[in-house]
């Protein structure tokens, strides 16, 4: 893969928080909004950025409290939206935006509060479409996480998020501790930010935020992977149905664990259309 130019920089959010970002590639501007526990050095960005930067000028940033970005208390979702707006301003004001997992939900609320991406891609917002067979998020997930974080029980917070909220098996956590130690340590480092993501998911009980969805008038794609769980397929369909004119894109051979090449191809197809 050809080497693409990249630079690191910072911008200042409205409340004075420093937001660190990497700019890489050439082409139309694209801002990535990471999901829970992820930042530029952990999660999908390290592998996705080289692929996307072959087609876009990508702006990947550390959400507040993660990586090289600072934090300011008390937390409010509105401050995170201001962070995104600050990065979008660096990217030219109305870049493409791709929200990943809970970052997709944050991106939806951002549009409702005045952010103006040229086009919006939402990858598997972790929302719940409830019927009798569906697994529900715990009703008390936000206070539970806040308690664990306040007690500095980072490992317990990560486990609660992964097992009790997401629904991964306990055995997966053991596997991660033993075989994915770097990723596990990175999760612990960002554990204090888990209540941030859960706070805006909790606004609607993890349901599709209908008012935010209805406010999205720019071209929008709700994206899912062909190998993702049925619950995520339902969530993506419900998200698209709530957004005027949104389309659903199914990425072949893709699960919630993003594969850079097919995911990039999907974004190139959508943003280039």
Rosetta blueprint (number, residue, H / E / L):
1 X L
2 X L
3 X L
4 X L
5 X L
6 X E
7 X E
8 X E
9 X E
10 X E
11 X E
12 X E
13 X L
14 X L
15 X L
16 X L
17 X L
18 X E
19 X E
20 X E
21 X E
22 X E
23 X E
24 X E
25 X L
26 X L
27 X L
28 X E
29 X E
30 X E
31 X E
32 X E
33 X E
34 X L
35 X L
36 X L
37 X L
38 X L
39 X E
40 X L
41 X L
42 X E
43 X L
44 X L
45 X H
46 X H
47 X H
48 X H
49 X H
50 X H
51 X H
52 X H
53 X L
54 X L
55 X L
56 X E
57 X E
58 X E
59 X E
60 X E
61 X E
62 X L
63 X L
64 X L
65 X L
66 X L
67 X L
68 X L
69 X L
70 X L
71 X L
72 X L
73 X L
74 X L
75 X L
76 X L
77 X H
78 X H
79 X H
80 X H
81 X H
82 X H
83 X H
84 X H
85 X H
86 X H
87 X H
88 X H
89 X H
90 X H
91 X L
92 X L
93 X L
94 X L
95 X L
96 X E
97 X E
98 X E
99 X E
100 X E
101 X L
102 X H
103 X H
104 X H
105 X H
106 X H
107 X H
108 X H
109 X H
110 X H
111 X H
112 X H
113 X L
114 X L
115 X L
116 X L
117 X L
118 X L
119 X E
120 X E
121 X E
122 X E
123 X E
124 X L
125 X L
126 X L
127 X L
128 X L
129 X L
130 X L
131 X L
132 X L
133 X L
134 X L
135 X L
136 X L
137 X L
138 X L
139 X L
140 X L
141 X H
142 X H
143 X H
144 X H
145 X H
146 X H
147 X H
148 X H
149 X H
150 X H
151 X L
152 X L
153 X L
154 X H
155 X H
156 X H
157 X H
158 X H
159 X H
160 X H
161 X H
162 X H
163 X H
164 X H
165 X H
166 X H
167 X L
168 X L
169 X L
170 X H
171 X H
172 X H
173 X H
174 X H
175 X H
176 X H
177 X H
178 X H
179 X H
180 X L
181 X H
182 X H
183 X H
184 X H
185 X H
186 X H
187 X H
188 X H
189 X H
190 X L
191 X H
192 X H
193 X H
194 X H
195 X H
196 X H
197 X H
198 X H
199 X H
200 X H
201 X H
202 X H
203 X H
204 X H
205 X L
206 X L
207 X L
208 X L
209 X L
210 X H
211 X H
212 X H
213 X H
214 X H
215 X L
216 X L
217 X L
218 X L
219 X E
220 X E
221 X E
222 X E
223 X E
224 X E
225 X E
226 X L
227 X L
228 X L
229 X L
230 X H
231 X H
232 X H
233 X H
234 X H
235 X H
236 X H
237 X H
238 X H
239 X H
240 X H
241 X H
242 X H
243 X L
244 X L
245 X L
246 X L
247 X E
248 X E
249 X E
250 X E
251 X E
252 X L
253 X L
254 X L
255 X L
256 X L
257 X L
258 X L
259 X L
260 X H
261 X H
262 X H
263 X H
264 X H
265 X H
266 X H
267 X H
268 X H
269 X H
270 X H
271 X H
272 X L
273 X L
